[in-house]
Amino acid sequence: MKRVLTIIGSAAVVLVVLSLVWSFPTANPVAAREGSGSADAGKQVFLDQKCDLCHDVSTAGITAKTKSAAMKGPDLVNIATDEAAIAAYLKQESEMNGKKHKKAIKGSDDEIASVVAFIKAQTK
Ligand code: HEC
């Protein structure tokens, strides 16, 4: 009986240590992904928000799904506009070339920052 308890006890210790090791680097993966405004997270937001309906992002292997030339937007590479202006434009708070964007972006400020970071990272 004592032996069984010892085995259970050491198994518990191993489990606790393993769970600490596992949880450490990814302590809060969701916050890390959404809070950083990172380009990787931004690609996912871009796809989730169906920006790829109208836009190619040729450097990221994204091809616009629409067949309509009238609907299609530009390939989002080498965008010179600064981050703040892109974000305001995507929220339809400002215009570019005298026009508002076709679609108002949804999501948190962090998600919008991520998409903008993703777009700004596309250069060729
Ligand atoms: C219904 C089609 C459509 C969808 C969906 C769409 N866009 Fe656009 N987008 C356009 C068009 C068309 C333009 C070109 C400007 C115009 O005519 O309004 C544009 C312009 C842009 C520009 C400016 C490009 C430049 O040359 O400066 C950015 C950045 C952009 N879109 C990002 C996005 C993001 C991010 C999403 C997803 C949240 C998105 N778009 C969804 C059609 C779309």
Residues whose N, C-alpha, C, O or C-beta is under 5 A from the ligand:
A	BS01	HEC	Q49 K50 C51 L53 C54 M71 K72 G73 P74 K99 K100 H101 K102 K103 I105 V115
